[in-house]
Amino acid sequence: MSRSDVTRLAEVDLSSRLPGRAAYEQRLTDSQRQLLALQRTYFHTGRRAVIVFEGWDAAGKGGAIRRLTEKLDPRGVHVHPIGPPTAGEQGRHYLYRFWERLPAPGTFAIFDRSWYGRVLVERIEELASRAEWRRAYGEINAFEQMLTDDGVRLVKIFLHISSDEQLKRFEERIENPFKRWKIGPDDLRNRERWNDYVEAYDEMFEKTSTGSAPWHVVPANAKWFARMRVLEIVTETLSAGVELLKPYDARQLAKLEAALRKLRAT
């Protein structure tokens, strides 16, 4: 289940599952093909899309982004992993570095974490003052409204897992040498602030889930289900009111076929 009107994480049903691998792979293939067709349409019509991912550590943001992008033309999609601001970004307005990463016409920009850090980690770690992070709700809404008013399709996705599921995934990462790079001391320390993050997330949904830029909270205890819902949400949002372009109409196709016959005859 995914709901854009959820304002409290306690309301989210985390029991959602897919019936099996075959169902997952078929739905995945279908959705990826649909998204590729949308990407081609956006490219040829100069449309732009911004997809924002937030969620708990180990909630599966990377896996969802990988399935979202693996069949797309890499020239038209840019993934931006967001960490602490660089030395050159510090001291500037916190939205500055996101303005620089907005998509060019015909492309998608995907943010693995985003400007919401101001009202999440910066709030909880006291990297921003109370006045600064409280002011940020209005700044973020204005920023996003400006994007959507300018024709950008904006999709905001939050991946939600239980505390028990997060602990299980942390243990798996520590035990698996190929996954250890995914976890660090900060992940374990942040877990100790679970309730503080729940409070911050709930307020984020309440204050920034708007008509033009709603939040979609995706249950992510089951990875296959979460990945499929992310794909479905993105394709549904990007396709709303958009007519897919056909490569050529009948007249253009006839001209191409005639030109091809001429080439074969030479």
Summary of the structure (lengths in Angstrom):
residues: 266
radius of gyration: 20.7
end to end distance: 58.9
largest distance: 75.2
contacts: 762
relative contact order: 0.20
helix: 54%
strand: 12%
